[in-house]
Amino acid sequence: MSLLDDPPSTPGKFKMEKSPYFHRVRWHSSLAKLTFWSFVFLGLIFIFFFRSPPSGSLPSDPSRRSLRTSGWGGSAWEKRVRSSAKVRSRNGISVLVTGAAGFVGTHVSAALKRRGDGVLGLDNFNDYYDPSLKRARQALLERTGVYIVEGDINDSALLKKLFEVVAFTHVMHLAAQAGVRYAMENPGSYVHSNIAGFVNLLEVCKSVNPQPAIVWASSSSVYGLNTKVPFSERDRTDQPASLYAATKKAGEEIAHTYNHIYGLSLTGLRFFTVYGPWGRPDMAYFFFTRDILKGKSISIFEAANHGTVARDFTYIDDIVRGCLGALDTAEKSTGSGGKKRRPAQLRVFNLGNTSPVPVTELVSILERLLKVKAKRNIMKLPRNGDVQFTHANISLAQREIGYKPTTDLQTGLKKFVRWYLNYYSGGKKASG
Ligand SMILES: O=C(O)[C@H]1O[C@H](OP(=O)(O)OP(=O)(O)OC[C@H]2O[C@@H](n3ccc(=O)[nH]c3=O)[C@H](O)[C@@H]2O)[C@H](O)[C@@H](O)[C@H]1O
């Protein structure tokens, strides 16, 4: 076997370069290398010019799973975009909803459309969880007249085009890489969506005229290791326990910057464990339901010394009202042409339920609703980003945006279970 067949992989093996045999083959190998790299170079040019989609493309990112963007542009497409974003009520707003095929995105889009606002969705339909659920949500929205453009928030050309076609008054930014534990598996996807994607969106929003007001999803996870309860917006948020939390916290700081420099009106909403019909299969209430029904055991986390793990579970309809309240009270951005004229609104609100429930109690409610006993496997809370409890103080949101949650966990889960049984009967399988 020659040296070229067995390239050195350790510094030690490089000593072989001194061999006279190596000098004899070097000239031939250089020619071969030159030919090889010329082919690679020509190949790359071919791929770049002839194979890239005509209508904007995604930056390559190996951290993404199955990320497709279908073609956009053309007069029929623009007509569809305009029609979906058309305001149909007096004093209505036109909203670009990113992550519209997501759980919260679907509900918010439908609610806005119902009251006569113009709504255009944007979603990349990635396969973080079962994309068929996203497609089903899309079909639901289509029936209400909401069109979802398939694309990524990192695609500047697409975002610019959307603002060229429609002068959106508001952006409801819900596209994100969610999930606390998954951040250990795929950190790049959090940076891609929650940081790079958010910055890209803000870059476009700051440049358009008029600038939209932006309401976006932060997270209760920014409170991290904070132990002061209930969590108030004034509490410290500099101890994130997961990369997910850190990217959401970074988002809050990034929002501050764009507000400060460019006069963008920005409102961050710290959602507390949102659940309900059409929910996310990666969340505990959802996969507990699936596994209990299948007779599979479920892992229930407990803290040190049998400490209770609890969440301020918040029902989707309450969250939707919070989102609409934030949109309705958002002041206009104050910049144009990338320059700020005067200070703009910058807000952060907790959207929780203010009554934490232990995860063991969540399971008991599910058992009663499903009429099946769960196979409980009590486990130590893993050190992968989960915090022991969350509890929202919502007085600021109550005062400023009229937020008032009304659904307790029992009532909300009843609605979820009804939806779940209905959705997954008829051949559909819960996965993700
Ligand atoms: O408020 C948020 O900002 C976040 O809410 C949600 O995170 P979490 O509150 O962690 O929800 P979720 O995973 O459903 O776990 C619920 C409970 O079950 C416990 N849990 C979980 C898994 C398991 O196998 N066993 C278990 O006991 C677990 O320890 C926890 O106590 C969103 O996913 C996230 O995207 C973000 O929006």
The ligand as an SDF file (V2000), in Angstrom:
LIG
                    3D

 37 39  0  0  0  0  0  0  0  0999 V2000
  -42.1260   26.9480   29.3600 O   0  0  0  0  0  0  0  0  0  0  0  0
  -41.2510   26.8870   28.5100 C   0  0  0  0  0  0  0  0  0  0  0  0
  -40.6080   27.8490   28.1780 O   0  0  0  0  0  0  0  0  0  0  0  0
  -40.9060   25.5870   27.9020 C   0  0  0  0  0  0  0  0  0  0  0  0
  -42.0270   24.7060   28.0740 O   0  0  0  0  0  0  0  0  0  0  0  0
  -41.8140   23.4110   27.6430 C   0  0  0  0  0  0  0  0  0  0  0  0
  -40.7520   22.8320   28.3570 O   0  0  0  0  0  0  0  0  0  0  0  0
  -41.0940   21.9780   29.6550 P   0  0  0  0  0  0  0  0  0  0  0  0
  -41.7660   22.7950   30.6860 O   0  0  0  0  0  0  0  0  0  0  0  0
  -39.8420   21.2940   30.0490 O   0  0  0  0  0  0  0  0  0  0  0  0
  -42.1940   20.9740   29.0860 O   0  0  0  0  0  0  0  0  0  0  0  0
  -42.1650   19.4020   28.9070 P   0  0  0  0  0  0  0  0  0  0  0  0
  -40.9980   18.9720   28.1400 O   0  0  0  0  0  0  0  0  0  0  0  0
  -43.4960   19.0350   28.3940 O   0  0  0  0  0  0  0  0  0  0  0  0
  -42.0220   18.8770   30.3910 O   0  0  0  0  0  0  0  0  0  0  0  0
  -43.0350   19.1100   31.3350 C   0  0  0  0  0  0  0  0  0  0  0  0
  -42.6560   18.5280   32.6540 C   0  0  0  0  0  0  0  0  0  0  0  0
  -42.5780   17.1110   32.5530 O   0  0  0  0  0  0  0  0  0  0  0  0
  -41.3250   16.6710   33.0470 C   0  0  0  0  0  0  0  0  0  0  0  0
  -40.9560   15.4670   32.2770 N   0  0  0  0  0  0  0  0  0  0  0  0
  -40.6220   15.5790   30.9770 C   0  0  0  0  0  0  0  0  0  0  0  0
  -40.2940   14.4690   30.2490 C   0  0  0  0  0  0  0  0  0  0  0  0
  -40.3010   13.2080   30.8530 C   0  0  0  0  0  0  0  0  0  0  0  0
  -40.0150   12.1560   30.2420 O   0  0  0  0  0  0  0  0  0  0  0  0
  -40.6420   13.1370   32.1620 N   0  0  0  0  0  0  0  0  0  0  0  0
  -40.9780   14.2260   32.8990 C   0  0  0  0  0  0  0  0  0  0  0  0
  -41.2780   14.1050   34.0920 O   0  0  0  0  0  0  0  0  0  0  0  0
  -40.3830   17.8270   32.8810 C   0  0  0  0  0  0  0  0  0  0  0  0
  -39.3310   17.7620   33.8130 O   0  0  0  0  0  0  0  0  0  0  0  0
  -41.3040   18.9960   33.1470 C   0  0  0  0  0  0  0  0  0  0  0  0
  -41.3850   19.2350   34.5150 O   0  0  0  0  0  0  0  0  0  0  0  0
  -41.4920   23.4190   26.1630 C   0  0  0  0  0  0  0  0  0  0  0  0
  -41.1990   22.1150   25.7140 O   0  0  0  0  0  0  0  0  0  0  0  0
  -40.3500   24.3270   25.8280 C   0  0  0  0  0  0  0  0  0  0  0  0
  -40.2390   24.3980   24.4300 O   0  0  0  0  0  0  0  0  0  0  0  0
  -40.5250   25.6870   26.4490 C   0  0  0  0  0  0  0  0  0  0  0  0
  -41.4420   26.4220   25.7090 O   0  0  0  0  0  0  0  0  0  0  0  0
  1  2  2  0
  2  3  1  0
  2  4  1  0
  4  5  1  0
  4 36  1  0
  5  6  1  0
  6  7  1  0
  6 32  1  0
  7  8  1  0
  8  9  2  0
  8 10  1  0
  8 11  1  0
 11 12  1  0
 12 13  2  0
 12 14  1  0
 12 15  1  0
 15 16  1  0
 16 17  1  0
 17 18  1  0
 17 30  1  0
 18 19  1  0
 19 20  1  0
 19 28  1  0
 20 21  1  0
 20 26  1  0
 21 22  2  0
 22 23  1  0
 23 24  2  0
 23 25  1  0
 25 26  1  0
 26 27  2  0
 28 29  1  0
 28 30  1  0
 30 31  1  0
 32 33  1  0
 32 34  1  0
 34 35  1  0
 34 36  1  0
 36 37  1  0
M  END
$$$$
